[in-house]
Amino acid sequence: MRLARLCGVALLLMGTLGCGEVENLVLPIRPSQEDFPAVQSALRDVGCSGRGTGCHTALTGDLQISPEPKSSALLEEEYGQAKRFLDLATPAESRLLRVALKGAEESLGHAICFEDENACAFRKVVAWIAAEGPTDPGPDDIDCVPEELSCF
């Protein structure tokens, strides 16, 4: 009798819970790999890499920003490297930005590329990190031109 009651309760619960139907939750990949070339461009413009110069033209400190990625494999590799330095909860606190921000604790011993958080390239990278989906502003939506070779 006890077993019959237990089976009845189990059947009732299965019916209530949808008989084992599973919903697929699709989470966006953050930040967008599709927008990463715009971020690379902004970082190249300020002087992190490019024209045979820049600290990160070659792999330096676990980060490389190629002057012009030659393959999708290299682009994907550099995207993965950059993601390790991001703070998705508070994008402006990302190590990728803080190490090059004037006055930030993390910038000791690193070239300064952002005078402050209003620097164009800084804002473009923050937009890239903060975007949670295709309707959020990305780096190309930030209407400004990064100051060229501003790292010092």
N, C-alpha and C positions, 0 to 999 in steps of 0.2 A: 504494500500500500504506500509505504514511504517512497519507494522508487517511482511509483506512478505519479505521485504529487511532484516529485523533483523533476520528472520528465515534462509534466504539464507546465511547471514554472519556466523551465528552459525553453519550451516551445513558445510560450507567451512572450518571453524576453526577446527571442529571435524575431518574432513577428513585430514587436515594438521597435526593435533596433534596425529593421530593414533587411532581415534575412541575410546578413553578411555582405550587403552591397558596400563597396568601398568607393569613396570619392577620391579622385586624384587632385591633389593640391599642387598647382604649378606656381613655383616661386621664381621671380625674375632673377637672373644672374646679376649680381651687383659687384662692382659697377659694370656698366655695359662695355663688353669687349668691342662692340661695333663703334663706340665713341672714342676708344683708346687712341686711334691715330690723331684725333684732334688734341688730345692731352699731350701726346708725344710732340706734336708740332709746337704747342705753346711752350713746353719745356725746352725744346731745341731753340726756339726763338730767344728765350732769355739767356741761353748760353750753357745749358746743362750738357749739350751735345751739338755737334754739327760742324761742317766745314773743316773736318780734321782736328777740331779743338773741342774743348769742353771736358769736364771731369768724367762724365759718364758715356763718352763715345765708346769706350771699352768697358768691360765689366769692372765696376769699381764699387766696393761696399755692397755687393750683392744686387746691384742695379745697373742695368745698361739701357741707354736710350740711343739707339742707332741713328746715325745721321739720316739714313733712308732705309727702312727695313726692306730687305731684298726678297723675303719670302714670308708666307703666312705662318710658317713654323717659327721663324724668328720673332714675328709680331706676337704670336701666342706666348712664346717664352718670356718676352719682355713684359707682356701683360701680367703673367703670373708673378714675375719678380716685383712689379709695382704693387700688386695686390697685397703683398706681405707687409707693406708699409702704410696700409690704410686703416682708418678708424671709421667704420660704417655708421656708428652711433653718433659721433661728433666729427664730421668730415674735416673741419678746420683744424682739428687736433691731430690729424694724420701725420705720422713721422715723415712721409714723403714730402710734406710741405714744411713742417716745423724745422727740419734740419737746415733749410735755406731761408728761413724767415728772420729778418733782423730783430735782435733782442730776445729771441726764443732760447730757452735753456739748451734745447737740442741742437742749436746751431753752432755751438762751440767747436771750432776746428773744421767747419764746413764753409764753403763759399756762400755768401749771402746773395740770393737771387730775387728775393721779395722784400721791398722796403717796408711794406706793411700788408695787412690782410686785404687791402683794397687794390693791390697790384692785379693787373688784368690776368696774368697767367695763374696767379693764386686763385682768383675767383673762378676761372675756367676749370681748374682741377677740382675745386670744392663742388662745383655744379656736377661734374662727372661722378664724384663719389656719392653725392647726396641723391642723385636721381634714382628713384625707386621703380620707374617704369618709363615707357616711351612717351607719356604725356608730360613728364616732368622736364624742366629745362635742363639741357645738357651743355657741354662746353661750347658748342657752336651757337647756342642761344645767348651767350654772354656777349653783348655788343661792345667789344673793345679790341684793341690791338696790343698784344704783349710788347713791352719795351725790349727791343733787341739788345742782346748781349749785356743784360743788366747785372749779371753775376759779378761780384767783386770780392 
